[in-house]
């Protein structure tokens, strides 16, 4: 049985992938990998804000947008969201 944090990470990862795919429908799902930054997938600044806002809303967390500006890739975004969610 997975630990709670593993389950949380899997849930957040699924949500991130679904959200990115919904906001960037031109990107094939197989290209949404952990080592990519949203910019690598063609997301402009508006897309990135929309993705982060959707994730914040879906997870019911409160975090300043500025805290997301230094996240280097999707894996780091998932880890950051898990950390914020567990606070």
Secondary structure, DSSP 8 states (H G I E B T S, - for coil): ---HHHHHHHHHHHHHHHHHHHH-TTS-GGG--TT--GGGGT--HHHHHHHHHHHHHHHT----GGGGTT--SHHHHHHHHHHHHH-
